[in-house]
Amino acid sequence: MAARLRRGHRGDDFTRAEFFRITSADLVAVDGISASMAMAILEVAYHDIGAQGYEAAQRERELAALRRKAAKLGFELTPKATPSQG
């Protein structure tokens, strides 16, 4: 595409101007900006739940997997009744 534009290929003047405006320095800047934006989004989206939170989430994942397996075999899991503390 660059060769055609340089040899006098008549294209859209705006497209031609934008193509030659972008230099390697601009591409490096765009790369850096996109990386910093990605890191900022990741920091906002990430929330450390700690060890107890991870263990609770892992337990829920295991229970969900067991419920799926039990349902596939025709069983239904029910929580075990715990004695009330008093």
PDB file of N, CA, C and O in Angstrom:
ATOM      1  N   MET A   1       0.826  -1.177   0.000  1.00  0.00           N
ATOM      2  CA  MET A   1       0.000   0.000   0.000  1.00  0.00           C
ATOM      3  C   MET A   1       0.876   1.248   0.000  1.00  0.00           C
ATOM      4  O   MET A   1       0.587   2.216  -0.704  1.00  0.00           O
ATOM      5  N   ALA A   2       1.954   1.223   0.796  1.00  0.00           N
ATOM      6  CA  ALA A   2       2.833   2.385   0.858  1.00  0.00           C
ATOM      7  C   ALA A   2       3.464   2.656  -0.493  1.00  0.00           C
ATOM      8  O   ALA A   2       3.598   3.811  -0.898  1.00  0.00           O
ATOM      9  N   ALA A   3       3.853   1.599  -1.194  1.00  0.00           N
ATOM     10  CA  ALA A   3       4.493   1.778  -2.499  1.00  0.00           C
ATOM     11  C   ALA A   3       3.514   2.403  -3.491  1.00  0.00           C
ATOM     12  O   ALA A   3       3.894   3.281  -4.265  1.00  0.00           O
ATOM     13  N   ARG A   4       2.277   1.966  -3.472  1.00  0.00           N
ATOM     14  CA  ARG A   4       1.285   2.534  -4.383  1.00  0.00           C
ATOM     15  C   ARG A   4       1.042   3.994  -4.080  1.00  0.00           C
ATOM     16  O   ARG A   4       0.893   4.798  -5.000  1.00  0.00           O
ATOM     17  N   LEU A   5       0.997   4.359  -2.793  1.00  0.00           N
ATOM     18  CA  LEU A   5       0.758   5.751  -2.430  1.00  0.00           C
ATOM     19  C   LEU A   5       1.929   6.633  -2.844  1.00  0.00           C
ATOM     20  O   LEU A   5       1.725   7.762  -3.289  1.00  0.00           O
ATOM     21  N   ARG A   6       3.140   6.135  -2.705  1.00  0.00           N
ATOM     22  CA  ARG A   6       4.308   6.936  -3.051  1.00  0.00           C
ATOM     23  C   ARG A   6       4.465   7.086  -4.559  1.00  0.00           C
ATOM     24  O   ARG A   6       4.990   8.100  -5.020  1.00  0.00           O
ATOM     25  N   ARG A   7       4.024   6.103  -5.338  1.00  0.00           N
ATOM     26  CA  ARG A   7       4.188   6.157  -6.785  1.00  0.00           C
ATOM     27  C   ARG A   7       3.117   7.021  -7.449  1.00  0.00           C
ATOM     28  O   ARG A   7       3.029   7.058  -8.676  1.00  0.00           O
ATOM     29  N   GLY A   8       2.327   7.694  -6.676  1.00  0.00           N
ATOM     30  CA  GLY A   8       1.357   8.603  -7.260  1.00  0.00           C
ATOM     31  C   GLY A   8      -0.006   7.984  -7.468  1.00  0.00           C
ATOM     32  O   GLY A   8      -0.802   8.501  -8.251  1.00  0.00           O
ATOM     33  N   HIS A   9      -0.298   6.874  -6.777  1.00  0.00           N
ATOM     34  CA  HIS A   9      -1.623   6.280  -6.870  1.00  0.00           C
ATOM     35  C   HIS A   9      -2.621   7.292  -6.341  1.00  0.00           C
ATOM     36  O   HIS A   9      -2.470   7.813  -5.236  1.00  0.00           O
ATOM     37  N   ARG A  10      -3.625   7.562  -7.125  1.00  0.00           N
ATOM     38  CA  ARG A  10      -4.618   8.555  -6.722  1.00  0.00           C
ATOM     39  C   ARG A  10      -5.617   7.899  -5.780  1.00  0.00           C
ATOM     40  O   ARG A  10      -6.473   7.126  -6.211  1.00  0.00           O
ATOM     41  N   GLY A  11      -5.510   8.197  -4.547  1.00  0.00           N
ATOM     42  CA  GLY A  11      -6.435   7.665  -3.562  1.00  0.00           C
ATOM     43  C   GLY A  11      -7.101   8.811  -2.838  1.00  0.00           C
ATOM     44  O   GLY A  11      -6.962   9.972  -3.224  1.00  0.00           O
ATOM     45  N   ASP A  12      -7.800   8.489  -1.821  1.00  0.00           N
ATOM     46  CA  ASP A  12      -8.441   9.498  -1.006  1.00  0.00           C
ATOM     47  C   ASP A  12      -7.359  10.351  -0.353  1.00  0.00           C
ATOM     48  O   ASP A  12      -6.443   9.809   0.264  1.00  0.00           O
ATOM     49  N   ASP A  13      -7.445  11.660  -0.474  1.00  0.00           N
ATOM     50  CA  ASP A  13      -6.418  12.539   0.074  1.00  0.00           C
ATOM     51  C   ASP A  13      -6.316  12.421   1.585  1.00  0.00           C
ATOM     52  O   ASP A  13      -5.216  12.484   2.135  1.00  0.00           O
ATOM     53  N   PHE A  14      -7.440  12.251   2.266  1.00  0.00           N
ATOM     54  CA  PHE A  14      -7.423  12.098   3.715  1.00  0.00           C
ATOM     55  C   PHE A  14      -6.693  10.825   4.111  1.00  0.00           C
ATOM     56  O   PHE A  14      -5.865  10.835   5.022  1.00  0.00           O
ATOM     57  N   THR A  15      -7.002   9.733   3.427  1.00  0.00           N
ATOM     58  CA  THR A  15      -6.356   8.458   3.728  1.00  0.00           C
ATOM     59  C   THR A  15      -4.857   8.559   3.496  1.00  0.00           C
ATOM     60  O   THR A  15      -4.064   8.077   4.305  1.00  0.00           O
ATOM     61  N   ARG A  16      -4.474   9.178   2.405  1.00  0.00           N
ATOM     62  CA  ARG A  16      -3.059   9.348   2.092  1.00  0.00           C
ATOM     63  C   ARG A  16      -2.361  10.178   3.164  1.00  0.00           C
ATOM     64  O   ARG A  16      -1.264   9.833   3.603  1.00  0.00           O
ATOM     65  N   ALA A  17      -2.987  11.260   3.580  1.00  0.00           N
ATOM     66  CA  ALA A  17      -2.395  12.125   4.600  1.00  0.00           C
ATOM     67  C   ALA A  17      -2.264  11.399   5.926  1.00  0.00           C
ATOM     68  O   ALA A  17      -1.233  11.507   6.590  1.00  0.00           O
ATOM     69  N   GLU A  18      -3.284  10.668   6.320  1.00  0.00           N
ATOM     70  CA  GLU A  18      -3.237   9.931   7.583  1.00  0.00           C
ATOM     71  C   GLU A  18      -2.176   8.840   7.539  1.00  0.00           C
ATOM     72  O   GLU A  18      -1.485   8.611   8.531  1.00  0.00           O
ATOM     73  N   PHE A  19      -2.040   8.171   6.414  1.00  0.00           N
ATOM     74  CA  PHE A  19      -1.054   7.106   6.293  1.00  0.00           C
ATOM     75  C   PHE A  19       0.352   7.653   6.503  1.00  0.00           C
ATOM     76  O   PHE A  19       1.146   7.047   7.224  1.00  0.00           O
ATOM     77  N   PHE A  20       0.668   8.771   5.895  1.00  0.00           N
ATOM     78  CA  PHE A  20       2.013   9.324   6.013  1.00  0.00           C
ATOM     79  C   PHE A  20       2.223  10.074   7.320  1.00  0.00           C
ATOM     80  O   PHE A  20       3.363  10.301   7.726  1.00  0.00           O
ATOM     81  N   ARG A  21       1.137  10.461   7.984  1.00  0.00           N
ATOM     82  CA  ARG A  21       1.261  11.139   9.268  1.00  0.00           C
ATOM     83  C   ARG A  21       1.736  10.182  10.350  1.00  0.00           C
ATOM     84  O   ARG A  21       2.469  10.572  11.258  1.00  0.00           O
ATOM     85  N   ILE A  22       1.315   8.932  10.247  1.00  0.00           N
ATOM     86  CA  ILE A  22       1.688   7.939  11.255  1.00  0.00           C
ATOM     87  C   ILE A  22       3.133   7.517  11.011  1.00  0.00           C
ATOM     88  O   ILE A  22       3.450   6.918   9.983  1.00  0.00           O
ATOM     89  N   THR A  23       3.994   7.830  11.954  1.00  0.00           N
ATOM     90  CA  THR A  23       5.390   7.436  11.851  1.00  0.00           C
ATOM     91  C   THR A  23       5.668   6.345  12.870  1.00  0.00           C
ATOM     92  O   THR A  23       4.792   5.982  13.655  1.00  0.00           O
ATOM     93  N   SER A  24       6.870   5.832  12.857  1.00  0.00           N
ATOM     94  CA  SER A  24       7.201   4.781  13.812  1.00  0.00           C
ATOM     95  C   SER A  24       7.142   5.310  15.238  1.00  0.00           C
ATOM     96  O   SER A  24       6.799   4.562  16.155  1.00  0.00           O
ATOM     97  N   ALA A  25       7.468   6.584  15.445  1.00  0.00           N
ATOM     98  CA  ALA A  25       7.381   7.165  16.788  1.00  0.00           C
ATOM     99  C   ALA A  25       5.931   7.198  17.265  1.00  0.00           C
ATOM    100  O   ALA A  25       5.652   6.946  18.437  1.00  0.00           O
ATOM    101  N   ASP A  26       5.014   7.508  16.355  1.00  0.00           N
ATOM    102  CA  ASP A  26       3.596   7.522  16.721  1.00  0.00           C
ATOM    103  C   ASP A  26       3.135   6.123  17.121  1.00  0.00           C
ATOM    104  O   ASP A  26       2.376   5.962  18.077  1.00  0.00           O
ATOM    105  N   LEU A  27       3.595   5.122  16.390  1.00  0.00           N
ATOM    106  CA  LEU A  27       3.187   3.759  16.697  1.00  0.00           C
ATOM    107  C   LEU A  27       3.703   3.329  18.065  1.00  0.00           C
ATOM    108  O   LEU A  27       3.009   2.622  18.795  1.00  0.00           O
ATOM    109  N   VAL A  28       4.913   3.750  18.416  1.00  0.00           N
ATOM    110  CA  VAL A  28       5.454   3.434  19.734  1.00  0.00           C
ATOM    111  C   VAL A  28       4.622   4.115  20.812  1.00  0.00           C
ATOM    112  O   VAL A  28       4.338   3.516  21.849  1.00  0.00           O
ATOM    113  N   ALA A  29       4.231   5.362  20.574  1.00  0.00           N
ATOM    114  CA  ALA A  29       3.420   6.085  21.542  1.00  0.00           C
ATOM    115  C   ALA A  29       2.058   5.416  21.717  1.00  0.00           C
ATOM    116  O   ALA A  29       1.573   5.276  22.840  1.00  0.00           O
ATOM    117  N   VAL A  30       1.445   5.007  20.618  1.00  0.00           N
ATOM    118  CA  VAL A  30       0.146   4.336  20.687  1.00  0.00           C
ATOM    119  C   VAL A  30       0.283   3.028  21.461  1.00  0.00           C
ATOM    120  O   VAL A  30      -0.590   2.684  22.256  1.00  0.00           O
ATOM    121  N   ASP A  31       1.366   2.303  21.234  1.00  0.00           N
ATOM    122  CA  ASP A  31       1.618   1.059  21.948  1.00  0.00           C
ATOM    123  C   ASP A  31       1.724   1.306  23.451  1.00  0.00           C
ATOM    124  O   ASP A  31       1.147   0.568  24.249  1.00  0.00           O
ATOM    125  N   GLY A  32       2.459   2.339  23.830  1.00  0.00           N
ATOM    126  CA  GLY A  32       2.626   2.655  25.245  1.00  0.00           C
ATOM    127  C   GLY A  32       1.330   3.099  25.886  1.00  0.00           C
ATOM    128  O   GLY A  32       1.025   2.708  27.013  1.00  0.00           O
ATOM    129  N   ILE A  33       0.563   3.914  25.174  1.00  0.00           N
ATOM    130  CA  ILE A  33      -0.713   4.390  25.707  1.00  0.00           C
ATOM    131  C   ILE A  33      -1.678   3.238  25.887  1.00  0.00           C
ATOM    132  O   ILE A  33      -2.366   3.157  26.904  1.00  0.00           O
ATOM    133  N   SER A  34      -1.736   2.333  24.897  1.00  0.00           N
ATOM    134  CA  SER A  34      -2.658   1.201  25.019  1.00  0.00           C
ATOM    135  C   SER A  34      -2.244   0.284  26.163  1.00  0.00           C
ATOM    136  O   SER A  34      -3.101  -0.276  26.846  1.00  0.00           O
ATOM    137  N   ALA A  35      -0.934   0.123  26.380  1.00  0.00           N
ATOM    138  CA  ALA A  35      -0.476  -0.715  27.485  1.00  0.00           C
ATOM    139  C   ALA A  35      -0.844  -0.090  28.827  1.00  0.00           C
ATOM    140  O   ALA A  35      -1.287  -0.795  29.734  1.00  0.00           O
ATOM    141  N   SER A  36      -0.665   1.224  28.966  1.00  0.00           N
ATOM    142  CA  SER A  36      -0.992   1.872  30.232  1.00  0.00           C
ATOM    143  C   SER A  36      -2.495   1.856  30.489  1.00  0.00           C
ATOM    144  O   SER A  36      -2.929   1.721  31.633  1.00  0.00           O
ATOM    145  N   MET A  37      -3.299   1.996  29.420  1.00  0.00           N
ATOM    146  CA  MET A  37      -4.748   1.921  29.586  1.00  0.00           C
ATOM    147  C   MET A  37      -5.167   0.516  30.016  1.00  0.00           C
ATOM    148  O   MET A  37      -6.048   0.361  30.862  1.00  0.00           O
ATOM    149  N   ALA A  38      -4.547  -0.492  29.445  1.00  0.00           N
ATOM    150  CA  ALA A  38      -4.868  -1.873  29.817  1.00  0.00           C
ATOM    151  C   ALA A  38      -4.526  -2.125  31.281  1.00  0.00           C
ATOM    152  O   ALA A  38      -5.288  -2.778  31.994  1.00  0.00           O
ATOM    153  N   MET A  39      -3.393  -1.616  31.729  1.00  0.00           N
ATOM    154  CA  MET A  39      -3.008  -1.802  33.130  1.00  0.00           C
ATOM    155  C   MET A  39      -3.982  -1.083  34.065  1.00  0.00           C
ATOM    156  O   MET A  39      -4.329  -1.614  35.120  1.00  0.00           O
ATOM    157  N   ALA A  40      -4.423   0.109  33.692  1.00  0.00           N
ATOM    158  CA  ALA A  40      -5.369   0.852  34.526  1.00  0.00           C
ATOM    159  C   ALA A  40      -6.691   0.103  34.629  1.00  0.00           C
ATOM    160  O   ALA A  40      -7.278   0.029  35.708  1.00  0.00           O
ATOM    161  N   ILE A  41      -7.158  -0.444  33.534  1.00  0.00           N
ATOM    162  CA  ILE A  41      -8.409  -1.209  33.548  1.00  0.00           C
ATOM    163  C   ILE A  41      -8.251  -2.454  34.392  1.00  0.00           C
ATOM    164  O   ILE A  41      -9.159  -2.813  35.141  1.00  0.00           O
ATOM    165  N   LEU A  42      -7.102  -3.125  34.282  1.00  0.00           N
ATOM    166  CA  LEU A  42      -6.862  -4.333  35.066  1.00  0.00           C
ATOM    167  C   LEU A  42      -6.850  -4.023  36.555  1.00  0.00           C
ATOM    168  O   LEU A  42      -7.396  -4.784  37.353  1.00  0.00           O
ATOM    169  N   GLU A  43      -6.229  -2.907  36.933  1.00  0.00           N
ATOM    170  CA  GLU A  43      -6.187  -2.540  38.350  1.00  0.00           C
ATOM    171  C   GLU A  43      -7.577  -2.263  38.893  1.00  0.00           C
ATOM    172  O   GLU A  43      -7.865  -2.609  40.039  1.00  0.00           O
ATOM    173  N   VAL A  44      -8.441  -1.654  38.109  1.00  0.00           N
ATOM    174  CA  VAL A  44      -9.798  -1.359  38.545  1.00  0.00           C
ATOM    175  C   VAL A  44     -10.612  -2.649  38.649  1.00  0.00           C
ATOM    176  O   VAL A  44     -11.396  -2.820  39.582  1.00  0.00           O
ATOM    177  N   ALA A  45     -10.423  -3.550  37.691  1.00  0.00           N
ATOM    178  CA  ALA A  45     -11.224  -4.771  37.646  1.00  0.00           C
ATOM    179  C   ALA A  45     -10.757  -5.817  38.656  1.00  0.00           C
ATOM    180  O   ALA A  45     -11.560  -6.639  39.099  1.00  0.00           O
ATOM    181  N   TYR A  46      -9.482  -5.803  39.028  1.00  0.00           N
ATOM    182  CA  TYR A  46      -8.935  -6.829  39.915  1.00  0.00           C
ATOM    183  C   TYR A  46      -9.183  -6.459  41.359  1.00  0.00           C
ATOM    184  O   TYR A  46      -8.981  -5.313  41.759  1.00  0.00           O
ATOM    185  N   HIS A  47      -9.616  -7.419  42.132  1.00  0.00           N
ATOM    186  CA  HIS A  47      -9.862  -7.197  43.553  1.00  0.00           C
ATOM    187  C   HIS A  47      -9.333  -8.414  44.292  1.00  0.00           C
ATOM    188  O   HIS A  47      -9.795  -9.531  44.059  1.00  0.00           O
ATOM    189  N   ASP A  48      -8.365  -8.208  45.183  1.00  0.00           N
ATOM    190  CA  ASP A  48      -7.776  -9.310  45.937  1.00  0.00           C
ATOM    191  C   ASP A  48      -8.755  -9.733  47.026  1.00  0.00           C
ATOM    192  O   ASP A  48      -9.111  -8.935  47.894  1.00  0.00           O
ATOM    193  N   ILE A  49      -9.191 -10.996  46.975  1.00  0.00           N
ATOM    194  CA  ILE A  49     -10.181 -11.473  47.941  1.00  0.00           C
ATOM    195  C   ILE A  49      -9.530 -12.132  49.145  1.00  0.00           C
ATOM    196  O   ILE A  49     -10.220 -12.461  50.110  1.00  0.00           O
ATOM    197  N   GLY A  50      -8.231 -12.331  49.113  1.00  0.00           N
ATOM    198  CA  GLY A  50      -7.524 -12.917  50.235  1.00  0.00           C
ATOM    199  C   GLY A  50      -7.662 -14.427  50.262  1.00  0.00           C
ATOM    200  O   GLY A  50      -8.370 -15.022  49.450  1.00  0.00           O
ATOM    201  N   ALA A  51      -6.966 -15.033  51.217  1.00  0.00           N
ATOM    202  CA  ALA A  51      -6.935 -16.497  51.318  1.00  0.00           C
ATOM    203  C   ALA A  51      -8.299 -17.071  51.675  1.00  0.00           C
ATOM    204  O   ALA A  51      -8.729 -18.066  51.092  1.00  0.00           O
ATOM    205  N   GLN A  52      -8.981 -16.446  52.634  1.00  0.00           N
ATOM    206  CA  GLN A  52     -10.298 -16.963  53.040  1.00  0.00           C
ATOM    207  C   GLN A  52     -11.310 -16.833  51.907  1.00  0.00           C
ATOM    208  O   GLN A  52     -12.123 -17.732  51.689  1.00  0.00           O
ATOM    209  N   GLY A  53     -11.263 -15.741  51.202  1.00  0.00           N
ATOM    210  CA  GLY A  53     -12.163 -15.548  50.070  1.00  0.00           C
ATOM    211  C   GLY A  53     -11.900 -16.565  48.978  1.00  0.00           C
ATOM    212  O   GLY A  53     -12.832 -17.100  48.377  1.00  0.00           O
ATOM    213  N   TYR A  54     -10.609 -16.834  48.720  1.00  0.00           N
ATOM    214  CA  TYR A  54     -10.270 -17.830  47.709  1.00  0.00           C
ATOM    215  C   TYR A  54     -10.761 -19.207  48.118  1.00  0.00           C
ATOM    216  O   TYR A  54     -11.322 -19.936  47.300  1.00  0.00           O
ATOM    217  N   GLU A  55     -10.555 -19.570  49.384  1.00  0.00           N
ATOM    218  CA  GLU A  55     -11.004 -20.886  49.863  1.00  0.00           C
ATOM    219  C   GLU A  55     -12.520 -21.017  49.792  1.00  0.00           C
ATOM    220  O   GLU A  55     -13.032 -22.082  49.446  1.00  0.00           O
ATOM    221  N   ALA A  56     -13.236 -19.961  50.113  1.00  0.00           N
ATOM    222  CA  ALA A  56     -14.699 -19.994  50.024  1.00  0.00           C
ATOM    223  C   ALA A  56     -15.147 -20.149  48.573  1.00  0.00           C
ATOM    224  O   ALA A  56     -16.066 -20.914  48.282  1.00  0.00           O
ATOM    225  N   ALA A  57     -14.497 -19.422  47.664  1.00  0.00           N
ATOM    226  CA  ALA A  57     -14.845 -19.532  46.244  1.00  0.00           C
ATOM    227  C   ALA A  57     -14.509 -20.925  45.720  1.00  0.00           C
ATOM    228  O   ALA A  57     -15.267 -21.498  44.938  1.00  0.00           O
ATOM    229  N   GLN A  58     -13.376 -21.466  46.150  1.00  0.00           N
ATOM    230  CA  GLN A  58     -12.988 -22.823  45.726  1.00  0.00           C
ATOM    231  C   GLN A  58     -13.999 -23.844  46.225  1.00  0.00           C
ATOM    232  O   GLN A  58     -14.353 -24.772  45.497  1.00  0.00           O
ATOM    233  N   ARG A  59     -14.469 -23.683  47.461  1.00  0.00           N
ATOM    234  CA  ARG A  59     -15.476 -24.602  48.019  1.00  0.00           C
ATOM    235  C   ARG A  59     -16.763 -24.543  47.205  1.00  0.00           C
ATOM    236  O   ARG A  59     -17.372 -25.575  46.924  1.00  0.00           O
ATOM    237  N   GLU A  60     -17.176 -23.337  46.829  1.00  0.00           N
ATOM    238  CA  GLU A  60     -18.385 -23.177  46.018  1.00  0.00           C
ATOM    239  C   GLU A  60     -18.210 -23.833  44.645  1.00  0.00           C
ATOM    240  O   GLU A  60     -19.138 -24.461  44.134  1.00  0.00           O
ATOM    241  N   ARG A  61     -17.017 -23.688  44.046  1.00  0.00           N
ATOM    242  CA  ARG A  61     -16.760 -24.328  42.752  1.00  0.00           C
ATOM    243  C   ARG A  61     -16.830 -25.846  42.881  1.00  0.00           C
ATOM    244  O   ARG A  61     -17.399 -26.521  42.024  1.00  0.00           O
ATOM    245  N   GLU A  62     -16.243 -26.387  43.967  1.00  0.00           N
ATOM    246  CA  GLU A  62     -16.273 -27.834  44.179  1.00  0.00           C
ATOM    247  C   GLU A  62     -17.698 -28.336  44.410  1.00  0.00           C
ATOM    248  O   GLU A  62     -18.083 -29.383  43.889  1.00  0.00           O
ATOM    249  N   LEU A  63     -18.476 -27.588  45.191  1.00  0.00           N
ATOM    250  CA  LEU A  63     -19.874 -27.973  45.433  1.00  0.00           C
ATOM    251  C   LEU A  63     -20.678 -27.955  44.138  1.00  0.00           C
ATOM    252  O   LEU A  63     -21.486 -28.851  43.895  1.00  0.00           O
ATOM    253  N   ALA A  64     -20.461 -26.945  43.314  1.00  0.00           N
ATOM    254  CA  ALA A  64     -21.176 -26.869  42.042  1.00  0.00           C
ATOM    255  C   ALA A  64     -20.818 -28.056  41.159  1.00  0.00           C
ATOM    256  O   ALA A  64     -21.687 -28.620  40.493  1.00  0.00           O
ATOM    257  N   ALA A  65     -19.540 -28.440  41.149  1.00  0.00           N
ATOM    258  CA  ALA A  65     -19.112 -29.587  40.349  1.00  0.00           C
ATOM    259  C   ALA A  65     -19.735 -30.876  40.877  1.00  0.00           C
ATOM    260  O   ALA A  65     -20.165 -31.725  40.097  1.00  0.00           O
ATOM    261  N   LEU A  66     -19.783 -31.021  42.199  1.00  0.00           N
ATOM    262  CA  LEU A  66     -20.399 -32.217  42.788  1.00  0.00           C
ATOM    263  C   LEU A  66     -21.894 -32.279  42.492  1.00  0.00           C
ATOM    264  O   LEU A  66     -22.435 -33.352  42.227  1.00  0.00           O
ATOM    265  N   ARG A  67     -22.560 -31.120  42.538  1.00  0.00           N
ATOM    266  CA  ARG A  67     -23.993 -31.095  42.222  1.00  0.00           C
ATOM    267  C   ARG A  67     -24.241 -31.497  40.774  1.00  0.00           C
ATOM    268  O   ARG A  67     -25.186 -32.230  40.481  1.00  0.00           O
ATOM    269  N   ARG A  68     -23.391 -31.015  39.867  1.00  0.00           N
ATOM    270  CA  ARG A  68     -23.525 -31.398  38.450  1.00  0.00           C
ATOM    271  C   ARG A  68     -23.317 -32.898  38.273  1.00  0.00           C
ATOM    272  O   ARG A  68     -24.067 -33.551  37.548  1.00  0.00           O
ATOM    273  N   LYS A  69     -22.289 -33.449  38.940  1.00  0.00           N
ATOM    274  CA  LYS A  69     -22.025 -34.888  38.824  1.00  0.00           C
ATOM    275  C   LYS A  69     -23.171 -35.702  39.399  1.00  0.00           C
ATOM    276  O   LYS A  69     -23.585 -36.705  38.818  1.00  0.00           O
ATOM    277  N   ALA A  70     -23.687 -35.259  40.559  1.00  0.00           N
ATOM    278  CA  ALA A  70     -24.794 -35.981  41.186  1.00  0.00           C
ATOM    279  C   ALA A  70     -26.035 -35.933  40.289  1.00  0.00           C
ATOM    280  O   ALA A  70     -26.722 -36.942  40.126  1.00  0.00           O
ATOM    281  N   ALA A  71     -26.317 -34.782  39.715  1.00  0.00           N
ATOM    282  CA  ALA A  71     -27.482 -34.660  38.838  1.00  0.00           C
ATOM    283  C   ALA A  71     -27.316 -35.532  37.598  1.00  0.00           C
ATOM    284  O   ALA A  71     -28.286 -36.116  37.115  1.00  0.00           O
ATOM    285  N   LYS A  72     -26.116 -35.621  37.091  1.00  0.00           N
ATOM    286  CA  LYS A  72     -25.850 -36.446  35.914  1.00  0.00           C
ATOM    287  C   LYS A  72     -26.094 -37.928  36.221  1.00  0.00           C
ATOM    288  O   LYS A  72     -26.498 -38.694  35.347  1.00  0.00           O
ATOM    289  N   LEU A  73     -25.840 -38.321  37.482  1.00  0.00           N
ATOM    290  CA  LEU A  73     -26.057 -39.704  37.904  1.00  0.00           C
ATOM    291  C   LEU A  73     -27.465 -39.941  38.452  1.00  0.00           C
ATOM    292  O   LEU A  73     -27.808 -41.062  38.827  1.00  0.00           O
ATOM    293  N   GLY A  74     -28.276 -38.887  38.496  1.00  0.00           N
ATOM    294  CA  GLY A  74     -29.660 -39.037  38.937  1.00  0.00           C
ATOM    295  C   GLY A  74     -29.868 -38.799  40.415  1.00  0.00           C
ATOM    296  O   GLY A  74     -30.896 -39.201  40.961  1.00  0.00           O
ATOM    297  N   PHE A  75     -28.933 -38.163  41.071  1.00  0.00           N
ATOM    298  CA  PHE A  75     -29.046 -37.877  42.500  1.00  0.00           C
ATOM    299  C   PHE A  75     -29.200 -36.383  42.718  1.00  0.00           C
ATOM    300  O   PHE A  75     -28.943 -35.574  41.828  1.00  0.00           O
ATOM    301  N   GLU A  76     -29.629 -36.037  43.934  1.00  0.00           N
ATOM    302  CA  GLU A  76     -29.745 -34.638  44.312  1.00  0.00           C
ATOM    303  C   GLU A  76     -29.058 -34.450  45.654  1.00  0.00           C
ATOM    304  O   GLU A  76     -29.336 -35.187  46.600  1.00  0.00           O
ATOM    305  N   LEU A  77     -28.173 -33.483  45.748  1.00  0.00           N
ATOM    306  CA  LEU A  77     -27.469 -33.219  46.997  1.00  0.00           C
ATOM    307  C   LEU A  77     -28.292 -32.272  47.855  1.00  0.00           C
ATOM    308  O   LEU A  77     -28.852 -31.291  47.364  1.00  0.00           O
ATOM    309  N   THR A  78     -28.353 -32.580  49.137  1.00  0.00           N
ATOM    310  CA  THR A  78     -29.019 -31.688  50.088  1.00  0.00           C
ATOM    311  C   THR A  78     -28.026 -31.387  51.207  1.00  0.00           C
ATOM    312  O   THR A  78     -27.254 -32.262  51.600  1.00  0.00           O
ATOM    313  N   PRO A  79     -28.040 -30.168  51.720  1.00  0.00           N
ATOM    314  CA  PRO A  79     -27.104 -29.821  52.791  1.00  0.00           C
ATOM    315  C   PRO A  79     -27.405 -30.607  54.063  1.00  0.00           C
ATOM    316  O   PRO A  79     -28.558 -30.901  54.378  1.00  0.00           O
ATOM    317  N   LYS A  80     -26.346 -30.934  54.776  1.00  0.00           N
ATOM    318  CA  LYS A  80     -26.479 -31.670  56.021  1.00  0.00           C
ATOM    319  C   LYS A  80     -27.010 -30.705  57.090  1.00  0.00           C
ATOM    320  O   LYS A  80     -26.541 -29.573  57.208  1.00  0.00           O
ATOM    321  N   ALA A  81     -27.987 -31.171  57.857  1.00  0.00           N
ATOM    322  CA  ALA A  81     -28.559 -30.326  58.923  1.00  0.00           C
ATOM    323  C   ALA A  81     -27.516 -30.203  60.028  1.00  0.00           C
ATOM    324  O   ALA A  81     -26.928 -31.190  60.472  1.00  0.00           O
ATOM    325  N   THR A  82     -27.306 -28.957  60.459  1.00  0.00           N
ATOM    326  CA  THR A  82     -26.342 -28.711  61.549  1.00  0.00           C
ATOM    327  C   THR A  82     -27.125 -28.434  62.818  1.00  0.00           C
ATOM    328  O   THR A  82     -28.177 -27.796  62.778  1.00  0.00           O
ATOM    329  N   PRO A  83     -26.613 -28.914  63.950  1.00  0.00           N
ATOM    330  CA  PRO A  83     -27.312 -28.634  65.214  1.00  0.00           C
ATOM    331  C   PRO A  83     -27.227 -27.145  65.517  1.00  0.00           C
ATOM    332  O   PRO A  83     -26.205 -26.500  65.279  1.00  0.00           O
ATOM    333  N   SER A  84     -28.325 -26.614  66.048  1.00  0.00           N
ATOM    334  CA  SER A  84     -28.342 -25.183  66.367  1.00  0.00           C
ATOM    335  C   SER A  84     -27.511 -24.928  67.614  1.00  0.00           C
ATOM    336  O   SER A  84     -27.513 -25.723  68.554  1.00  0.00           O
ATOM    337  N   GLN A  85     -26.806 -23.812  67.608  1.00  0.00           N
ATOM    338  CA  GLN A  85     -25.976 -23.474  68.757  1.00  0.00           C
ATOM    339  C   GLN A  85     -26.817 -22.678  69.732  1.00  0.00           C
ATOM    340  O   GLN A  85     -27.531 -21.766  69.316  1.00  0.00           O
ATOM    341  N   GLY A  86     -26.759 -22.986  70.989  1.00  0.00           N
ATOM    342  CA  GLY A  86     -27.628 -22.296  71.924  1.00  0.00           C
ATOM    343  C   GLY A  86     -27.130 -22.178  73.277  1.00  0.00           C
ATOM    344  O   GLY A  86     -27.802 -21.608  74.135  1.00  0.00           O
TER     345      GLY A  86
END
